[in-house]
Amino acid sequence: MGKPSGLLSVPGRGSTKHDSALTRVRQQYETALVVHRLDMATSGLLMFALNRETQSRLGRLFGERRVSKDYEAIVLGNPEGTEGVVELPLIADWPNRPRQKVDFERGKPALTRWRVLARDPLSGTTRMRLMPVTGRSHQLRVHMMGLGHPIVGDELYGGAVSREGDTRLMLHARRLAFPHPRDGRPTVVELSVPF
């Protein structure tokens, strides 16, 4: 499923937070189960399973890091070089939830590979491909901030300045590649970037 920016992946607490990607998918597939989630502000591909066995198999693939995830983002500024790695351990910033923070003593390992796709000197932004190896909460957002180039539209992590007319977080889950849970054949799912 392609989730729009601003929609929860799963229902939240309270009657005003019932609408979600899972709720919508279940209108057509009653047995749908969540395999992974995206931040509410992030758009893109979400994976659901139609039964517990498939959910378990897919969950195992994510846990074993056998699912390749590609995101596209627009960040503020002009990162040095054309590709690199950000490796900063993350932990919940409890007093400021839902924020996460870098913590070298107690944080969980987090690794993101990145590549520049295009630079826009006129707007002072750069389009990037982000490939998380781990899947920590807000990982890409915190790692881009840690690189010194927060994602455009990210009010939590310093990217609140947006391009003219943009009001959303410029982060999109565009591609998932994984061995099919039934027969292991290579499977790739892609969704075009809306910005």
C-alpha positions in Angstrom: 0.0 0.0 0.0 1.1 3.6 -0.6 0.6 5.7 2.5 0.1 9.4 2.1 2.0 11.9 4.4 -0.2 12.7 7.4 -1.8 9.3 7.8 -1.1 7.0 10.7 0.2 3.5 9.8 -1.9 2.0 12.6 -4.8 3.4 14.7 -3.7 5.7 17.5 -5.3 6.1 20.9 -8.6 8.0 21.0 -11.5 8.3 18.6 -9.8 11.1 16.5 -6.9 8.8 15.6 -8.8 5.8 14.3 -8.1 6.5 10.6 -5.0 4.8 9.5 -3.4 2.8 6.6 -4.3 -0.4 8.4 -7.9 0.7 8.9 -8.2 1.5 5.3 -6.6 -1.7 4.1 -8.9 -3.7 6.3 -11.9 -2.3 4.6 -10.9 -4.5 1.6 -8.9 -7.2 3.3 -10.4 -7.9 6.8 -7.5 -10.2 7.9 -4.7 -7.7 7.0 -1.9 -7.5 9.6 0.9 -4.9 9.9 4.4 -6.0 8.9 6.2 -2.6 9.4 5.3 1.0 10.0 6.2 4.5 8.7 6.1 7.7 10.6 2.9 9.6 10.2 4.7 12.4 8.3 6.4 10.0 5.9 4.7 8.8 2.7 5.3 5.7 0.8 5.3 1.9 0.7 3.8 -0.1 3.6 3.7 -3.8 3.8 0.8 -5.8 5.1 0.2 -9.6 5.4 -3.1 -11.4 5.0 -2.4 -14.1 7.6 -0.2 -14.6 10.7 2.2 -17.1 9.0 3.0 -14.6 6.3 3.3 -11.8 8.8 5.7 -13.9 10.8 7.8 -14.8 7.8 8.0 -11.1 6.6 8.8 -9.9 10.1 11.6 -12.4 10.2 13.0 -11.0 6.9 12.9 -7.5 8.3 14.6 -8.7 11.5 17.3 -10.5 9.6 17.8 -7.3 7.5 16.9 -9.2 4.3 14.5 -6.4 3.2 16.2 -3.7 1.3 14.5 -0.3 1.9 15.0 2.8 -0.3 13.7 6.2 0.5 13.9 9.5 -1.3 14.3 12.8 0.6 15.0 16.4 -0.1 17.3 17.9 2.5 18.4 21.4 3.4 21.9 22.4 2.1 24.5 20.7 0.1 26.1 17.5 1.6 29.8 17.1 1.0 30.5 14.3 -1.5 28.1 12.2 -3.5 27.6 9.2 -1.1 28.3 8.1 2.4 27.2 6.4 5.6 25.8 7.8 8.9 26.3 5.6 11.9 24.8 7.2 15.0 23.2 5.2 17.9 19.7 6.3 18.7 17.5 6.3 21.8 14.1 7.8 22.7 14.3 11.3 24.0 11.7 10.6 26.8 11.1 14.1 28.0 10.5 15.2 24.4 8.6 12.2 22.9 8.2 11.3 20.1 11.7 12.7 19.4 14.7 10.4 19.3 18.3 11.5 20.0 21.8 10.3 19.4 23.3 8.7 22.5 26.7 7.0 22.2 26.4 5.3 25.7 22.9 3.9 25.7 21.6 4.2 22.1 20.9 1.3 19.8 23.1 0.9 16.7 21.7 2.7 13.6 23.2 2.8 10.2 22.0 4.7 7.1 23.7 4.7 3.6 23.0 7.8 1.5 23.6 9.0 -2.1 23.1 12.4 -3.7 20.6 12.2 -6.6 20.4 15.9 -7.6 21.4 19.3 -6.2 19.3 22.4 -6.5 21.5 25.5 -5.8 18.5 27.8 -6.4 16.5 26.4 -3.5 19.6 25.4 -1.4 18.3 21.8 -1.2 19.6 18.3 -2.3 17.6 15.3 -3.4 18.9 12.2 -1.8 18.5 8.4 -1.8 18.5 7.1 1.7 19.0 3.4 2.4 18.5 2.4 6.1 20.3 -0.8 7.1 18.7 -0.7 10.6 15.1 0.4 11.2 15.1 2.6 14.3 12.2 5.1 14.9 12.9 8.4 13.1 16.3 7.0 12.0 16.5 8.8 8.7 15.3 12.1 10.1 17.8 12.1 13.0 20.6 10.8 10.8 20.1 13.6 8.2 20.0 16.1 11.1 23.3 14.5 12.4 24.8 14.9 8.9 24.0 18.6 9.1 21.3 18.5 6.5 17.8 18.0 8.0 15.0 16.8 5.8 12.9 19.7 4.3 9.6 20.1 6.3 10.9 18.2 9.4 9.8 20.4 12.2 11.0 17.9 14.8 14.6 17.8 13.6 15.4 21.3 12.2 14.2 21.1 8.7 11.1 23.4 9.1 12.2 25.7 6.3 10.4 24.3 3.3 10.4 25.0 -0.4 7.7 27.4 -1.6 4.3 25.6 -1.4 5.6 22.6 0.5 4.0 21.8 3.8 4.9 18.2 4.3 8.0 16.2 5.3 9.9 15.5 2.1 10.6 11.8 2.9 9.1 9.0 0.9 9.5 5.2 1.1 9.9 4.4 -2.6 11.2 0.8 -2.9 11.2 -2.5 -1.0 13.2 -5.5 -2.2 12.9 -8.9 -0.4 12.8 -12.6 -1.0 9.1 -13.6 -1.4 8.0 -15.3 1.9 6.4 -18.2 0.1 9.1 -19.3 -2.4 12.1 -17.0 -1.8 12.0 -15.5 -5.3 13.4 -11.9 -5.5 10.5 -9.4 -5.2 10.7 -5.7 -5.7 7.9 -3.2 -5.1 8.2 0.5 -6.1 6.1 3.6 -5.6 6.7 6.8 -7.5 7.8 9.8 -5.4 5.1 12.5 -5.1 7.5 15.5 -4.8 
